[in-house]
Amino acid sequence: IMIHYLVIGHACDEEQEWQFTDSDKELTDDFLEEKFRKCSLEELGYDEDSSKEVYIDFIFKSNSPIEINYG
């Protein structure tokens, strides 16, 4: 069974963003937060050792795919 995750957060002084992750096993919040942090900093052009703060707003977990409606 596939588990679907949606992490919503933002880097300091930046727009909110989200990241989808699917896994066939349970993932910890710490793992999801670190993955989001690394990807967020990389997208913004920062080194992962940067002191720029990244904040997690929500972590959603579902047994069915998660969709975001933009309308």
N, C-alpha and C positions, 0 to 999 in steps of 0.2 A: 504494500500500500504506500502511495506517495503522500508525503506531507508537504504542504505549501506554506511558505512564509512570506510576509510582506513587512519590511522594516521601513519606517518613515522617520526621517530626522533631518538635521541640517548642521552645517558647519557655521561657526560664529560669523555673523554679518553676511550670511549667504542665504539663498533661497532654499526652501524646504525641498527635499528630494526623496525618492523611494527606491527600494531595491527588492526584487523578487528572488527567492531562493526555493528550489524544490529539492527534496531529499527522500530517500527511502528509509531513513532512520531519523530518530529524534535529534534535533540540534539544540544546543544550549543557547540561552540568551547571550552569554558572554561571547560565544563563537560568532553569533549573528551580528552583535554589536561591533566586534573587531573587524569582521568582513566589511560591514558598512563603512566603518571609519577609514579603513585602508582604501576602499574604492572611492569614497567621497574625496579624500585628500588627493588621490591620484588624478581624479577628474579635474580638480581645481589647480593642479600643477604643483602641489606641495609634496614634500618628502614624507614618508610615513613616520619619520622621527620628528616631524614638525610639532611645534607647541600649539598649533591652531586647534582650538577646541571643536569637537564634533559631538552634537547632542542627539540622543535617540528620543523621539517623541512617542512612538508606538511600535510594538511588535505584534503582528497578527499571525495566528497559526490556524490552518484549516485543512480538512481532509479532502476538500474539493478546490479546484483552481480559484484563485482570487483575481477579480477583475476590477479595474478602476474605470468608472464612467466619468467622462470629462464634460458631460452636458449638464 
